[in-house]
Amino acid sequence: MCNGENGMKLFDMHCDTLYNCYKDKSDLLKNAYHVDLERGKIYECWIQVFAMWTPDDPVADEIEKAAAFREAAAALAYIHKQEKKFPEALHIWKTREKLEDIIKEKGESDNKDKAKRKCTAVLALENGAALGYDIRNLNFFREMGVRIITLTWNGSNRLGHGCLSGNAEGLTDFGKDVVRQMEKSGMVPDVSHLNERGFWDAAELCRQPFIASHSMSAKIYNHPRNLQDSQILEIIRRGGLIGLNMAGEFMDAQTFEQAERHAHHIWTLGGESTLGIGFDLDGTEIPPEWKGIGAAALFAEYLYRKNYQPALLERLFFGNCYDFFNRL
């Protein structure tokens, strides 16, 4: 469990590497960011959610709205080109594929051979502004392979209001329509960054489980980006997912000990089958000694030494997220 090269599996629900690589045309295979395909080969099985971030635009005009859509579409096209360029290292979870079939096709023998290991990419949009405020664009993004949409970023958009927007209102009528249509399309609403009223609007609308892909506990550190116990309990009750975020500003102290405190609190609320990883790599600064994508292996070692049960750690780093997305 504690060493990737000896069999650790990782499913990370959020990184911003795609945005950075798209902007400066770096390759996903090797780059100067936290995440690249070569370094990720320390994990015997590695599933990574690559999110395309879109900035807040609360007063976007028609030109800006179209620009947000075009930018997101171009970034997704970029990662598809990266898949063609590096087919031995990257496979994007396609619209009509089953996740378990992809993992089985990798083959046990290939997973033992580090050189043959391949990242399975799950695509996401971080900020519903990327829709260009046209609900018909959901179908376009779904066909591009998008499985997750974070409804807002920190500010406001036409779907609703982020946790730092200063606006206490919930989802707009358009935002509610988007959530309904997402579920019909097999896409997962992500409530990370959403304000509290918007969270409860999404919870009321969703008929399927939803996720907070990169969020922490407000009980451990009271920050607007973190989830209150009532929100955590609702996600647990609904069979959703919460991904531990390693951004120091949401943890109080950016240490493995503090991350453990957040994890332990969620576990004590009954989140053994709910908690996963959403480290927010390349969306936040982390200590260089954490080695970027290697941080998960180091955190696993830390927890293993604290005598947490191996089965619990397997759920945290892989099993809970895999089971959830395999059901889509």
C-alpha positions as CSV (number, residue, x, y, z in Angstrom):
1,M,0.0,0.0,0.0
2,C,2.7,2.5,0.9
3,N,4.8,2.2,-2.2
4,G,3.5,2.9,-5.7
5,E,6.0,0.6,-7.4
6,N,4.9,-2.3,-5.2
7,G,1.2,-2.0,-6.0
8,M,-0.4,1.2,-4.9
9,K,-3.4,2.3,-6.9
10,L,-4.5,5.9,-7.2
11,F,-7.7,7.6,-8.3
12,D,-7.3,11.4,-7.9
13,M,-10.4,13.4,-8.5
14,H,-8.9,16.8,-9.3
15,C,-5.8,18.4,-10.8
16,D,-5.3,21.6,-12.9
17,T,-2.5,20.3,-15.0
18,L,-4.5,20.2,-18.3
19,Y,-5.1,24.0,-18.1
20,N,-1.4,24.7,-17.5
21,C,-0.2,22.4,-20.2
22,Y,-2.8,23.7,-22.7
23,K,-1.8,27.3,-22.0
24,D,1.9,26.9,-22.6
25,K,1.7,23.8,-24.9
26,S,3.6,21.5,-22.5
27,D,3.3,17.8,-23.0
28,L,1.5,15.7,-20.4
29,L,4.2,13.1,-20.8
30,K,6.9,15.2,-19.2
31,N,6.6,18.7,-17.9
32,A,7.6,21.1,-15.1
33,Y,4.2,20.8,-13.2
34,H,3.1,18.6,-10.4
35,V,1.6,15.9,-12.7
36,D,3.0,14.2,-15.7
37,L,2.5,10.8,-17.2
38,E,6.0,9.6,-16.6
39,R,6.1,10.4,-12.8
40,G,2.6,8.9,-12.4
41,K,3.9,5.5,-13.4
42,I,4.9,4.9,-9.8
43,Y,1.3,3.8,-9.4
44,E,0.3,0.3,-10.5
45,C,-3.1,1.7,-11.5
46,W,-3.6,5.4,-11.9
47,I,-6.9,7.2,-12.8
48,Q,-6.6,10.9,-12.9
49,V,-9.3,13.5,-13.3
50,F,-8.0,16.3,-15.5
51,A,-10.1,19.5,-15.1
52,M,-10.2,22.4,-17.5
53,W,-10.5,25.5,-15.3
54,T,-12.4,28.6,-16.5
55,P,-12.2,31.9,-14.6
56,D,-15.1,33.7,-13.1
57,D,-17.1,36.0,-15.3
58,P,-20.2,37.3,-13.4
59,V,-20.9,40.0,-16.0
60,A,-19.9,38.1,-19.1
61,D,-21.2,39.6,-22.4
62,E,-22.0,37.4,-25.4
63,I,-18.4,37.6,-26.7
64,E,-16.9,36.5,-23.4
65,K,-19.4,33.7,-23.0
66,A,-18.5,32.3,-26.4
67,A,-14.8,32.7,-25.6
68,A,-15.1,30.6,-22.4
69,F,-16.8,27.8,-24.3
70,R,-14.2,27.9,-27.1
71,E,-11.3,27.9,-24.6
72,A,-12.7,24.9,-22.8
73,A,-13.3,23.1,-26.0
74,A,-9.8,23.8,-27.3
75,A,-8.2,22.5,-24.1
76,L,-10.2,19.3,-24.3
77,A,-9.1,18.9,-27.9
78,Y,-5.6,19.4,-26.7
79,I,-5.7,16.5,-24.3
80,H,-7.2,14.3,-27.1
81,K,-4.2,15.2,-29.2
82,Q,-1.9,14.3,-26.3
83,E,-3.6,10.9,-26.2
84,K,-2.8,10.4,-29.9
85,K,0.8,11.6,-29.3
86,F,1.4,9.4,-26.3
87,P,-1.0,6.4,-26.7
88,E,1.4,4.2,-24.7
89,A,1.0,6.4,-21.6
90,L,-2.5,7.9,-21.8
91,H,-6.0,6.7,-22.4
92,I,-9.0,9.1,-22.1
93,W,-12.2,7.5,-20.7
94,K,-14.4,7.7,-23.8
95,T,-18.1,8.5,-23.8
96,R,-19.4,4.9,-24.5
97,E,-16.7,3.0,-22.6
98,K,-17.1,1.2,-19.3
99,L,-14.4,2.1,-16.8
100,E,-13.9,-1.5,-15.6
101,D,-13.3,-2.6,-19.2
102,I,-10.5,0.0,-19.6
103,I,-8.8,-1.2,-16.4
104,K,-9.2,-4.9,-17.4
105,E,-7.7,-4.2,-20.8
106,K,-4.5,-2.8,-19.2
107,G,-3.7,-6.3,-18.1
108,E,-2.1,-7.5,-14.9
109,S,1.2,-8.2,-16.5
110,D,1.4,-4.6,-17.9
111,N,0.7,-3.2,-14.5
112,K,3.6,-5.0,-13.0
113,D,5.9,-3.6,-15.8
114,K,6.3,0.1,-14.8
115,A,7.3,1.1,-18.3
116,K,4.0,-0.2,-19.7
117,R,1.7,1.6,-17.1
118,K,-0.8,3.9,-18.6
119,C,-2.9,6.7,-17.0
120,T,-6.6,6.6,-17.5
121,A,-7.8,10.2,-17.8
122,V,-11.3,11.3,-16.7
123,L,-12.2,14.7,-18.1
124,A,-13.9,17.5,-16.1
125,L,-14.8,21.2,-16.4
126,E,-14.1,23.4,-13.4
127,N,-16.7,26.2,-13.6
128,G,-20.0,25.9,-15.5
129,A,-19.2,29.1,-17.2
130,A,-17.4,26.9,-19.8
131,L,-20.8,26.0,-21.1
132,G,-21.1,29.4,-22.6
133,Y,-24.5,29.6,-20.9
134,D,-26.0,27.4,-23.6
135,I,-27.4,24.2,-22.2
136,R,-27.1,22.5,-25.6
137,N,-23.3,22.6,-25.1
138,L,-23.7,19.9,-22.4
139,N,-24.1,17.4,-25.2
140,F,-21.0,18.7,-27.0
141,F,-18.9,18.3,-23.8
142,R,-20.4,14.9,-23.0
143,E,-19.3,13.7,-26.5
144,M,-15.8,15.1,-25.8
145,G,-15.7,12.7,-22.7
146,V,-16.5,15.2,-19.9
147,R,-17.9,13.3,-16.9
148,I,-17.8,16.0,-14.2
149,I,-18.7,19.7,-14.1
150,T,-17.9,21.9,-11.1
151,L,-20.9,24.2,-11.2
152,T,-19.1,27.3,-10.1
153,W,-15.7,28.5,-9.2
154,N,-15.2,30.9,-6.3
155,G,-17.3,33.8,-7.8
156,S,-20.6,33.9,-9.5
157,N,-21.7,32.7,-13.0
158,R,-25.0,32.2,-14.7
159,L,-25.5,28.9,-12.9
160,G,-25.1,30.2,-9.3
161,H,-22.7,31.6,-6.8
162,G,-19.4,30.4,-5.5
163,C,-18.3,30.3,-1.9
164,L,-16.3,33.5,-2.1
165,S,-18.8,35.5,-4.2
166,G,-20.5,37.3,-1.3
167,N,-23.8,36.2,-2.7
168,A,-26.0,34.0,-0.5
169,E,-28.5,33.1,-3.2
170,G,-28.7,29.6,-4.6
171,L,-28.6,28.1,-8.1
172,T,-30.3,30.2,-10.8
173,D,-33.1,28.7,-12.9
174,F,-30.5,28.1,-15.6
175,G,-28.2,26.4,-13.1
176,K,-31.0,24.1,-12.0
177,D,-31.7,23.2,-15.6
178,V,-28.1,22.3,-16.1
179,V,-28.0,20.0,-13.0
180,R,-31.1,18.2,-14.3
181,Q,-29.7,17.8,-17.8
182,M,-26.3,16.7,-16.5
183,E,-27.9,13.8,-14.7
184,K,-29.9,12.8,-17.7
185,S,-26.6,12.8,-19.7
186,G,-24.7,10.7,-17.2
187,M,-22.6,13.6,-16.0
188,V,-21.8,14.2,-12.3
189,P,-22.4,17.6,-10.6
190,D,-19.5,18.8,-8.5
191,V,-20.3,21.1,-5.6
192,S,-16.8,22.1,-4.7
193,H,-16.5,25.9,-4.7
194,L,-20.3,26.3,-4.6
195,N,-21.8,28.4,-1.8
196,E,-23.9,26.7,0.9
197,R,-27.4,27.7,-0.5
198,G,-26.3,26.4,-4.0
199,F,-25.1,23.2,-2.4
200,W,-28.5,22.5,-0.9
201,D,-30.3,23.4,-4.1
202,A,-28.1,20.9,-6.0
203,A,-28.7,18.3,-3.3
204,E,-32.5,18.8,-3.6
205,L,-32.3,18.5,-7.4
206,C,-30.0,15.6,-7.8
207,R,-31.6,12.2,-8.1
208,Q,-28.2,10.5,-8.3
209,P,-25.2,10.9,-6.0
210,F,-23.0,14.0,-6.5
211,I,-19.5,14.9,-5.5
212,A,-17.3,17.5,-3.9
213,S,-14.2,16.6,-5.8
214,H,-11.6,18.7,-3.9
215,S,-13.0,19.9,-0.5
216,M,-12.1,19.7,3.2
217,S,-13.9,19.8,6.6
218,A,-15.0,23.2,8.0
219,K,-15.1,21.6,11.4
220,I,-11.4,21.1,11.3
221,Y,-10.7,24.4,9.7
222,N,-13.4,27.0,9.2
223,H,-12.9,28.3,5.6
224,P,-15.7,29.1,3.1
225,R,-14.3,26.5,0.7
226,N,-14.7,23.7,3.2
227,L,-17.8,21.6,3.9
228,Q,-19.9,21.9,7.0
229,D,-20.7,18.6,8.8
230,S,-24.3,18.8,7.5
231,Q,-23.0,18.9,4.0
232,I,-20.6,16.0,4.5
233,L,-23.4,14.0,6.0
234,E,-25.7,14.7,3.1
235,I,-23.0,13.5,0.6
236,I,-22.4,10.4,2.7
237,R,-26.2,9.7,2.8
238,R,-26.5,10.1,-0.9
239,G,-23.6,7.8,-1.7
240,G,-21.4,10.6,-3.2
241,L,-17.7,11.4,-2.9
242,I,-15.5,13.9,-1.2
243,G,-11.9,14.4,-2.3
244,L,-9.3,15.5,0.2
245,N,-7.7,18.8,-1.0
246,M,-4.1,19.6,-0.2
247,A,-4.3,23.4,-0.7
248,G,-2.7,24.8,2.5
249,E,-5.2,27.7,2.7
250,F,-8.1,25.2,3.3
251,M,-6.2,23.0,5.7
252,D,-4.9,25.6,8.2
253,A,-1.5,23.9,8.1
254,Q,-0.2,22.2,4.9
255,T,1.0,19.0,6.5
256,F,0.1,15.4,6.3
257,E,-0.8,15.5,9.9
258,Q,-3.4,18.2,9.3
259,A,-4.7,16.3,6.2
260,E,-5.1,13.3,8.4
261,R,-7.2,15.4,10.8
262,H,-9.6,16.3,8.0
263,A,-9.7,12.7,6.8
264,H,-10.3,11.3,10.3
265,H,-13.1,13.7,11.0
266,I,-14.9,12.7,7.8
267,W,-14.4,9.0,8.6
268,T,-15.9,9.5,12.1
269,L,-19.0,10.9,10.4
270,G,-19.4,7.6,8.5
271,G,-17.4,8.5,5.4
272,E,-15.4,5.3,5.0
273,S,-17.0,4.7,1.6
274,T,-17.2,8.4,0.7
275,L,-13.7,9.9,1.2
276,G,-11.3,9.9,-1.7
277,I,-8.4,12.0,-3.0
278,G,-8.7,15.3,-4.9
279,F,-5.4,16.9,-4.2
280,D,-5.8,19.9,-6.5
281,L,-2.3,19.5,-7.9
282,D,-1.2,22.3,-10.2
283,G,-4.1,24.3,-8.8
284,T,-2.2,25.0,-5.5
285,E,1.3,25.1,-4.3
286,I,2.6,22.1,-2.4
287,P,6.0,21.5,-0.6
288,P,8.6,20.4,-3.2
289,E,9.5,17.4,-1.0
290,W,6.0,16.0,-1.7
291,K,7.1,15.4,-5.3
292,G,4.0,16.4,-7.1
293,I,1.9,13.4,-8.1
294,G,4.2,11.4,-5.7
295,A,2.4,13.1,-2.8
296,A,-0.3,10.5,-2.7
297,A,2.3,7.7,-2.2
298,L,4.0,9.7,0.6
299,F,0.7,10.4,2.3
300,A,-0.2,6.8,2.1
301,E,3.1,5.9,3.8
302,Y,2.3,8.4,6.5
303,L,-1.1,6.9,7.2
304,Y,0.1,3.4,7.0
305,R,2.7,4.1,9.7
306,K,-0.2,5.5,11.8
307,N,-1.7,2.0,11.7
308,Y,-4.8,2.7,9.7
309,Q,-6.3,-0.4,8.2
310,P,-5.0,-1.2,4.7
311,A,-8.6,-1.8,3.5
312,L,-9.5,1.7,4.6
313,L,-6.5,3.2,2.8
314,E,-7.3,1.3,-0.3
315,R,-10.7,2.8,-0.3
316,L,-9.3,6.3,0.3
317,F,-6.7,6.3,-2.5
318,F,-8.6,4.2,-5.1
319,G,-11.6,2.0,-4.3
320,N,-14.3,4.6,-3.4
321,C,-13.7,6.7,-6.5
322,Y,-13.4,3.7,-8.7
323,D,-16.6,2.1,-7.5
324,F,-18.5,5.3,-7.8
325,F,-17.4,6.1,-11.4
326,N,-17.6,2.5,-12.5
327,R,-21.4,2.7,-11.8
328,L,-21.9,5.6,-14.3
